[in-house]
Amino acid sequence: MLDLDQPIAWGTVEDAISDWVTTVTALATHWSDQAAPQPARPFVLLSIAGPIEIGVGDEKRTEETAAGSDLWQQRTRGEREITITIQVEVDKESSQDPRRHARAQATRLFSSLTIDSITQVLTDAGLAYRARNPIQDFSIPIANEFVNRSAFDFRAGLASCVVEDIDVIEEVTGTGTITREDGSTTTVPISVDSTP
């Protein structure tokens, strides 16, 4: 059975990202996978891609079970990385104000990633900021209005552990060679049964 020994607490991660965005911009946050109509602007749209493995640490161990037999586990511990995409959309009125413009809001978020006191909420959720990509302008005309939006993404590390329980070996079979004093040999079958 393959299981997560230390699963990622996705609710905690998502809440931390939303809290960080709201603290910096004072805008409502929404996750891009929500099954709901598009909210009224202004808002920040969030999404997470990943996790992907960055490195793998391998460990094997045994435990004594209550029945007296060993439980073997294969553990794969590795650092994981996720990519968080942030898209700021503002209404026409906000786009006319340089302080409330989508690019200005994205710049606040972008810059705050290097301020420890602001990103502590991310650290507390087990995220470690790594790198960010430049802010891009995705403003486009939709219907009869020009939608002002800017976006960027950043990478964050997190840790998790995958565990596989390996069944107990109940029987081992093979062959062995018996050598006599005169040098002659005989091959014989060998069977070891560990079941009680």
URLIN-V86776 format. One record per run of one state. SS is the DSSP state (a for helix, b for strand, c for the rest). FROM is the first residue (numbers start at 1). LEN is the number of residues. Records with the same first field share a line. If there is no record, write none. Layout:
BEGIN
SS->FROM-LEN + FROM-LEN
END
This chain:
BEGIN
c->1-1 + 7-3 + 26-2 + 32-11 + 65-5 + 91-1 + 96-6 + 113-3 + 125-3 + 133-3 + 138-2 + 143-2 + 167-4 + 180-5 + 194-3
b->2-5 + 28-4 + 43-22 + 70-21 + 128-5 + 136-2 + 140-3 + 145-22 + 171-9 + 185-9
a->10-16 + 92-4 + 102-11 + 116-9
END
